[in-house]
Amino acid sequence: MRLFLETRGLLKVLLREDLSDLAREVFSQAQAHAASAFALPEAVGVLHAMQRDGRLTRPLYRKALRELYELWEHLEVLTPTLEAHEGGPPMRKAPLKGADAVHREGALFLHGSTPTPPFSPLTEPSTGRPRRRA
């Protein structure tokens, strides 16, 4: 099983709250784990807000923050590419919005498809192969 975690899913794995046990069970059964690149700063922001609002003590906030970064090291981080925003082949009439491109990358991951190659000025965006020198 492959598991794509959004911000809330990451926090369910880390914190004790409703459905956390289920989230941890599913996480432990998955063979592959991924998250959007946006999930890390969003999760840090939520943890900070929880600490600021008194829902997490300062020691628990620091513990959760450390655990988040430790968990992050073991996730495949999906970053939307230009091709993802363009909707992939065949090209859409209008580019996808940011969150839609993230969800597309997540769906490709869950399906077992290789996400689109990352953009580099040294590679062709459509194939990821080295560009020919002019």
N, C-alpha and C positions, 0 to 999 in steps of 0.2 A: 504494500500500500504506500502511496505517496501522499504527503500532507503539505498543503500550502497554508501557512499561518498569516492571517492579517493581524493588526495590532491587538485587537481584543483577544484573539486566540493565543498570542504570545503571553499576554497578561494572565489568561486563565491557567496556562501551564505553570506560571511563576507564583501566583498569589492564591491564597485560600479564599474562595468565593463560590457562589453558586456554579455548579457544573465543572469546577476545577478538577475533581476526581476523574470525571469522564474525559476531560481534555488531556489529562496526564496519561490516562490509559490509552487513548487513541495515539497520542504522541509516542508512547513507548512501543506500540505495535507497528508504527510506520517504519519502512525501510529507508525512505528518503524524505527529507524535510526542507522546505523552502519558505522564504518570506520576501516580501517586497522591500526594496531598499528604503522605502518611506516608513516602514513599520518601526524601525529602530528609533528615529527621532520622535515619532508619534508616541511610542511606548514610554520613552524617557519623559516626555511632556506630561503624560497621564500620571506616571509615578510621582513626578514633582507636584502636580496638582493635588494628588492624594495626600502627600506629605503636608503640603501647605494648608489643606482643608482639615487636617487632623485625622484623616482616615488611615494614615500610616505614620507610625512614630519615626523619628529620625533614624534610629538604628535599623528598623525594618525597611525604610526607604533605601538606605545604603546597601543592605543585604539584597534587596530586590534588584537594585541597579547593578550590583556585581553579578548576580545570577543571570540577569538579562544579557550582559555582555559576554559572559561565559557561554550561554546558550547560543548567542549570535555567532560565535566562532564555529559552530557545528552546523549552521544552516547554509543552504545554497541561497545566495542573495540574488534576487531577480530585479534587474533594472530595465525599464522599458527602453527600447531602441527606437531609432527613427522609423524603422520598418514597422515596429509595433504601433507607433502613433499613426502611421499611414494605413494601418489595417492589414498589412501583409498582402501578399498576392492573392487574388487579384486586387488591385488598388481600389480603395473606396473613393467616393466622390469627395469626402471631406475627412481630414485627419481625425483620429480618435482623441477624445479628451484624456487628460492625464490619468485619472482613475480607471478609465476604460482600457487604456493601454496596459496598466498594471494588471488588471483582471485578465486580459488576453494572455499576458506572459504567464500568469498563474495557471490558466486553463491549459496552456501548452505543456507546462511542467506536469500538471496532474495527468494529462493524457500520455505523458512519457515522450513527448516530442522534444527535440532539442530546441531551446529558445534561440531566437535569432542571434547571429554572432554580434558581439559588441562593435560599435563604430570605432574606426580608427582612420586617420587620414592616410595610413599606409595600406589599408585594405579596401576592397570593393564592398560597399554597404550591402549589396544584394547577396553576395556569396561568402564574404569574410576572407576571400583569397587575396594574396598580395597584389597591389596595383602595379601595373606596368609603368616603368619610368618613362617620362617624356623625352 
